[in-house]
Amino acid sequence: MLERKNNAANNADTTDREIIISRLIDAPRELVWEAMTKPEHVVHWWGPNGFTNTLEKMDFRVGGEWHHVMHGPDGKNYPSRSVYTAIDKPHRIEFCTGGTYKGDPNAIFEAIWTFEVVDGQTKVTIHLFFPDAEARKMAVEKIGAIEGGNQTLARLAGYVIKT
């Protein structure tokens, strides 16, 4: 679990290193969970609008690796490697992208995805945690991480509604 450093020894506020994006999806949590955790589903909706995916490996277990290549509408390939650091079915998934463990200084970001039942629908929240404020700023300004996250959740919603 990602934790904010709020103890007496380190009372740092981490909000300048975080991105939080949520969406209410009109589908049961079990279906949304399956779409996020099964390779035969995630390959169809992952990433912002216009992206396609090649899934190389998806070992969905704590310590398991997820390797995929996102193919952008710009013709470029964006390889990604993540390691699952925590799984609490069907509530929460945590993974480290670019690193191999929670707190890895080589990580691009750490992610927490939560799945909450709200009036028969599923509220999905993505919480991204970057190593520092500059890395977050770069992700927002150069990569479009907030818009990309919103588009990714919209694609997930569209996919599970059709399933």
C-alpha positions in Angstrom: 0.0 0.0 0.0 1.3 3.5 -0.8 1.4 5.6 2.3 1.7 9.3 2.8 4.6 10.1 5.0 2.9 11.7 7.9 4.8 10.4 10.9 6.8 12.5 13.4 10.1 11.9 11.6 8.9 12.8 8.2 5.8 15.0 8.1 6.1 15.8 4.3 2.9 16.5 2.4 3.0 14.4 -0.8 0.1 16.1 -2.7 2.6 17.8 -5.0 3.6 14.3 -6.2 0.2 12.8 -6.7 -2.5 12.5 -9.3 -5.9 11.2 -8.4 -8.5 10.4 -11.1 -11.9 8.7 -10.5 -14.9 7.6 -12.6 -18.2 6.0 -11.8 -18.7 3.1 -14.2 -22.2 1.6 -14.7 -21.2 -2.0 -14.3 -20.8 -4.4 -11.4 -17.4 -4.3 -9.6 -16.7 -8.0 -10.4 -16.9 -7.2 -14.1 -14.7 -4.1 -13.8 -12.2 -6.0 -11.8 -12.0 -8.8 -14.4 -11.5 -6.2 -17.2 -8.5 -4.8 -15.3 -7.0 -8.1 -14.3 -7.4 -10.5 -17.2 -5.1 -10.1 -20.2 -7.9 -11.0 -22.7 -9.7 -7.9 -21.6 -7.1 -5.3 -20.6 -5.5 -5.3 -24.0 -8.7 -4.0 -25.6 -9.1 -0.8 -23.5 -5.9 0.2 -21.8 -4.5 3.6 -22.5 -5.8 6.9 -23.8 -7.9 7.4 -27.0 -6.2 6.1 -30.1 -3.8 3.7 -28.4 -3.6 0.0 -29.1 -1.7 -2.5 -27.0 0.5 -5.5 -27.4 0.5 -7.6 -24.2 3.8 -9.4 -23.7 3.3 -10.6 -20.1 0.6 -10.3 -17.4 1.4 -12.3 -14.3 -1.4 -11.0 -12.1 -0.1 -11.8 -8.6 2.0 -9.9 -6.0 5.5 -9.9 -7.4 4.2 -10.7 -10.9 5.2 -8.6 -13.8 3.0 -6.8 -16.4 4.8 -6.0 -19.7 3.0 -4.4 -22.6 3.7 -2.0 -25.4 1.3 0.9 -26.1 1.1 1.9 -29.7 0.3 5.5 -30.0 -1.7 7.3 -32.7 1.6 9.2 -33.4 3.1 5.9 -34.6 5.4 5.6 -31.7 5.7 2.6 -29.3 5.6 3.1 -25.6 6.9 0.0 -23.7 5.8 -0.4 -20.1 7.0 -2.7 -17.4 5.2 -2.9 -14.0 5.4 -5.1 -11.0 2.3 -5.9 -8.9 3.0 -4.9 -5.2 -0.3 -5.6 -3.6 -3.7 -7.2 -4.6 -6.8 -7.2 -2.5 -9.5 -8.7 -4.7 -11.9 -7.0 -5.7 -11.0 -3.8 -3.9 -7.5 -2.7 -4.7 -4.5 -3.3 -7.0 -1.1 -1.7 -6.5 1.8 -1.7 -9.0 5.1 0.0 -9.5 5.9 1.1 -13.1 9.5 1.2 -14.1 10.7 -0.3 -10.8 10.5 -3.6 -9.1 9.3 -2.8 -5.6 7.3 -0.2 -3.7 9.7 2.7 -2.9 12.1 1.7 -5.8 14.0 4.9 -6.7 14.0 3.8 -10.3 10.2 3.8 -10.5 8.5 6.2 -12.9 5.4 6.1 -10.6 3.5 3.8 -8.2 -0.2 3.3 -8.8 -3.1 2.3 -6.7 -6.4 1.4 -8.4 -9.4 1.0 -6.2 -12.8 -0.4 -7.0 -15.7 0.7 -4.8 -19.4 -0.3 -5.1 -21.6 2.9 -5.2 -25.3 2.3 -5.7 -24.8 -0.8 -7.9 -22.1 0.9 -10.0 -18.3 0.8 -9.6 -16.2 3.8 -8.7 -12.7 3.3 -10.0 -10.0 5.6 -8.6 -6.5 5.8 -9.9 -4.0 7.2 -7.5 -0.5 7.8 -9.1 2.4 8.6 -6.8 5.5 10.1 -8.4 9.0 10.2 -6.8 9.0 14.0 -6.7 7.0 17.1 -7.8 9.1 17.5 -11.0 8.3 14.0 -12.2 4.6 14.7 -11.6 4.8 18.0 -13.4 6.5 16.3 -16.4 3.9 13.6 -16.5 1.1 16.2 -16.5 2.6 18.7 -18.9 4.5 16.6 -21.4 2.7 13.3 -21.3 -0.9 14.5 -20.5 -1.2 12.1 -17.6 -4.5 13.5 -16.2 -6.3 13.6 -19.6 -4.8 10.2 -20.5 -6.0 8.8 -17.2 -9.5 10.2 -17.8 -9.5 8.7 -21.3 -8.3 5.4 -20.0 -11.1 5.2 -17.5 -13.6 6.2 -20.2 -12.3 3.4 -22.4 -12.7 1.0 -19.5 -16.2 2.1 -18.9 -17.1 1.7 -22.6 -15.5 -1.7 -22.7 -17.3 -3.2 -19.7 -20.6 -1.8 -20.9 -20.2 -3.7 -24.2 -19.1 -6.9 -22.4 
